[in-house]
Amino acid sequence: MPEKEYFGGGYEWMLRTVRKFQFLRSHIVENNLDSGASKLSITYRTELSAPILAVGMIERRLTEYQVIGRHLPTEANPTPKLYRMRIFAPNTVVAKSRFWYFLTQLRKVKKANGEIVSLNVIPEKRHLKVKNFGIWIRYDSRSGTHNMYKEFREMSRTDAVEALYQDMAARHRARFGSIHILKVVEVDNADSIRRPYIKQLLQKDLKFPLPHRAAKTESKKIFAYSRPATFA
């Protein structure tokens, strides 16, 4: 049975789609939300007169994990050296996979002869404060391997890394697996900011234009005979 998959932006988008195509109500076969998924998936079967909506994946953000692993103890080395990494991943499965991927390249330790000692989530200390972040990365493109430094203004480290992946996908068509995050640093000093698109937001007399101001509704009535319009 041929199938086509369409990816949307969230659960609200799915609800709007269901309201638009009301004839789908009798064909909804699954309404199961998977907490470990990354996107919203709609399966459309061409043999039926109405598409079948299968909610299987919801978009979720990245999480910063601290993964500690080591080589399995042997008689020659009963206390192997511990290796610690900070991994940004959507779940623990991807975090462990990325840990073994990097450790195999750096040391002669792989999943078959190693073990995970600890895995815990690193929370954001000041998640209500806007901060400037500098991120050093290395990514593989179609022509070679490149080093890059980027700056982002976000609320947390995970938000900055998410913005990084979105920016790299848009500007350089870089995939998640081809981007290696080397270091994420919070830039406290405004003089240390390098990028102009971040410097323009650090001015003391920063102002934003108001191209459209909605009329006040204090003197208006609750009910009206015409459709409301914010433009004159």
SULLIN-V91629 format. One record per residue. N is the residue number from 0. RES is the residue in one small letter. SS is DSSP state (alpha for helix, beta for strand, coil for the rest). PHI is phi in whole degrees, -180 to 180 (NA if undefined). Layout:
n:res:ss:phi
N:RES:SS:PHI
N:RES:SS:PHI
This chain:
n:res:ss:phi
0:m:coil:NA
1:p:coil:-68
2:e:beta:-131
3:k:beta:-124
4:e:beta:-116
5:y:beta:-120
6:f:beta:-116
7:g:beta:-111
8:g:coil:-101
9:g:coil:171
10:y:alpha:-69
11:e:alpha:-65
12:w:alpha:-63
13:m:alpha:-65
14:l:alpha:-65
15:r:alpha:-64
16:t:alpha:-66
17:v:alpha:-66
18:r:alpha:-66
19:k:alpha:-69
20:f:coil:-106
21:q:alpha:-71
22:f:alpha:-73
23:l:alpha:-81
24:r:alpha:-60
25:s:alpha:-85
26:h:alpha:-118
27:i:coil:-75
28:v:coil:-101
29:e:beta:-151
30:n:beta:-135
31:n:coil:-114
32:l:coil:-97
33:d:coil:-99
34:s:coil:-70
35:g:coil:-97
36:a:coil:-89
37:s:coil:-121
38:k:coil:-145
39:l:beta:-97
40:s:beta:-114
41:i:beta:-122
42:t:beta:-99
43:y:beta:-116
44:r:beta:-99
45:t:coil:-77
46:e:coil:-77
47:l:coil:-94
48:s:coil:-75
49:a:coil:-126
50:p:coil:-68
51:i:coil:-103
52:l:coil:-95
53:a:beta:-122
54:v:beta:-87
55:g:coil:-123
56:m:coil:-141
57:i:coil:-121
58:e:coil:-66
59:r:coil:-140
60:r:coil:-88
61:l:coil:-79
62:t:beta:-133
63:e:beta:-93
64:y:beta:-113
65:q:beta:-108
66:v:beta:-113
67:i:beta:-121
68:g:beta:-140
69:r:beta:-160
70:h:beta:-75
71:l:coil:-64
72:p:coil:-62
73:t:coil:-129
74:e:coil:-67
75:a:coil:-74
76:n:coil:-136
77:p:coil:-71
78:t:coil:-123
79:p:coil:-68
80:k:coil:-74
81:l:beta:-90
82:y:beta:-124
83:r:beta:-118
84:m:beta:-138
85:r:beta:-107
86:i:beta:-116
87:f:beta:-99
88:a:beta:-150
89:p:coil:-73
90:n:coil:-156
91:t:alpha:-70
92:v:alpha:-64
93:v:alpha:-68
94:a:alpha:-63
95:k:alpha:-66
96:s:alpha:-64
97:r:alpha:-67
98:f:alpha:-62
99:w:alpha:-68
100:y:alpha:-64
101:f:alpha:-73
102:l:alpha:-67
103:t:alpha:-65
104:q:alpha:-76
105:l:alpha:-90
106:r:coil:-133
107:k:coil:-85
108:v:coil:-134
109:k:coil:-131
110:k:alpha:-64
111:a:alpha:-69
112:n:alpha:-116
113:g:beta:-132
114:e:beta:-151
115:i:beta:-90
116:v:beta:-86
117:s:beta:-151
118:l:beta:-147
119:n:beta:-142
120:v:beta:-87
121:i:coil:-98
122:p:coil:-79
123:e:coil:-81
124:k:coil:-73
125:r:coil:-123
126:h:coil:-81
127:l:coil:-103
128:k:coil:-109
129:v:coil:-78
130:k:beta:-131
131:n:beta:-104
132:f:beta:-123
133:g:beta:-112
134:i:beta:-126
135:w:beta:-99
136:i:beta:-135
137:r:beta:-134
138:y:beta:-135
139:d:beta:-101
140:s:coil:-106
141:r:coil:-71
142:s:coil:-108
143:g:coil:166
144:t:beta:-106
145:h:beta:-132
146:n:beta:-99
147:m:beta:-154
148:y:beta:-125
149:k:beta:-133
150:e:beta:-124
151:f:beta:-139
152:r:beta:-116
153:e:beta:-140
154:m:coil:-87
155:s:coil:-149
156:r:alpha:-67
157:t:alpha:-66
158:d:alpha:-64
159:a:alpha:-66
160:v:alpha:-69
161:e:alpha:-62
162:a:alpha:-63
163:l:alpha:-63
164:y:alpha:-63
165:q:alpha:-65
166:d:alpha:-67
167:m:alpha:-68
168:a:alpha:-69
169:a:alpha:-77
170:r:alpha:-86
171:h:alpha:-123
172:r:coil:56
173:a:coil:-87
174:r:coil:-85
175:f:coil:-63
176:g:coil:-73
177:s:coil:-94
178:i:beta:-105
179:h:beta:-112
180:i:beta:-84
181:l:beta:-87
182:k:beta:-159
183:v:beta:-124
184:v:beta:-128
185:e:beta:-83
186:v:coil:-94
187:d:coil:-80
188:n:coil:-82
189:a:alpha:-67
190:d:alpha:-71
191:s:alpha:-85
192:i:coil:-71
193:r:coil:-102
194:r:coil:-83
195:p:alpha:-65
196:y:alpha:-71
197:i:alpha:-98
198:k:alpha:-63
199:q:coil:-67
200:l:coil:-94
201:l:coil:-104
202:q:coil:-75
203:k:coil:-72
204:d:coil:-97
205:l:coil:-69
206:k:coil:-134
207:f:coil:-119
208:p:coil:-72
209:l:coil:-116
210:p:coil:-69
211:h:coil:-142
212:r:coil:-115
213:a:coil:-74
214:a:coil:-69
215:k:coil:-69
216:t:coil:-107
217:e:coil:-68
218:s:coil:-91
219:k:coil:-84
220:k:coil:-81
221:i:coil:-70
222:f:coil:-107
223:a:coil:-140
224:y:coil:-87
225:s:coil:-119
226:r:coil:-71
227:p:coil:-68
228:a:coil:-140
229:t:coil:-84
230:f:coil:-91
231:a:coil:-72
